[in-house]
Amino acid sequence: MSSVRTNSDLYLAMSRLGSSTRRPLEEFLRAWWSTGYDLSDAKTLEPSTLLSWISDALTAPAPPFEKYWAREDLDLSELDGFSGWSRVIRAQVCDLTEMASLGVLRSQASYLGLSAPRPPGSGRRPTPPVWFNLDVASYLESGVIATVGGWRPEFEDALVDEAPPEPLAIDAFDWEDLTKFALGAQTHQ
């Protein structure tokens, strides 16, 4: 991976990764969750390591969805670090699986946000029920924006209402940052 020093670099790299796949978001999230165990002992991840991990998760085998996840209490009140991130991703997988099985994902108004049904018997989840980003590309782009801020168009004649902010230098991500990334990836508009 090329050097990633700014939020703009990260946004553009994530955008390229996201647009390179047709993998369903729910499948990507299962693979991302599973491959995350290889990094679970790390205190922080450099941006280039994050990009490599995301790239790996785009092609890694995804473990099957376990039905008991939907009934688990995935609350975060006692957890942080890798365990907190892991629960957020599993909650998102549960939402997307339930949305697909009940036909919610076929809605024409998905750009307005779709609500996960969370049927009776669902355990507590650390994520809001509303989803705005239902494909890998928009999920990854929104995660960057929610975590390290906006981006700067790197092409001529960009149409913007105002001058975009200058790129900001970024540092390593800890698990709380990655949890914020996953939550923002779901809900950022």
TATANOR-V865949 format. One record per backbone hydrogen bond with DSSP energy under -0.5 kcal/mol. CO is the residue of the C=O (numbers start at 1). NH is the residue of the N-H. If there is no record, write none. Layout:
{{CO NH} {CO NH}}
//
This chain:
{{3 5} {5 170} {6 10} {7 11} {8 12} {9 13} {10 14} {11 15} {12 16} {13 17} {14 18} {15 19} {16 20} {17 20} {18 21} {24 28} {25 29} {26 30} {27 31} {28 32} {29 33} {30 34} {31 35} {32 36} {33 37} {34 37} {35 38} {36 39} {37 40} {39 42} {43 175} {45 173} {46 49} {46 50} {47 51} {48 52} {49 53} {50 54} {51 55} {52 56} {53 57} {54 58} {55 59} {56 59} {56 60} {65 67} {66 69} {67 70} {68 71} {68 72} {69 72} {70 123} {72 74} {76 79} {80 83} {80 84} {81 85} {82 86} {83 87} {84 88} {85 89} {86 90} {87 91} {88 92} {89 93} {90 94} {91 95} {92 96} {93 97} {94 98} {95 99} {96 100} {97 101} {98 102} {99 104} {99 105} {100 103} {103 106} {104 107} {107 110} {109 112} {110 113} {114 131} {119 122} {124 74} {129 116} {131 114} {132 134} {135 139} {136 140} {137 141} {138 142} {139 143} {140 144} {141 145} {142 146} {143 147} {144 148} {144 149} {145 149} {155 158} {158 160} {168 7} {173 45} {174 178} {175 179} {176 180} {177 181} {178 182} {179 183} {180 184} {181 185} {182 186} {183 187} {184 188} {186 132} {186 133}}
//
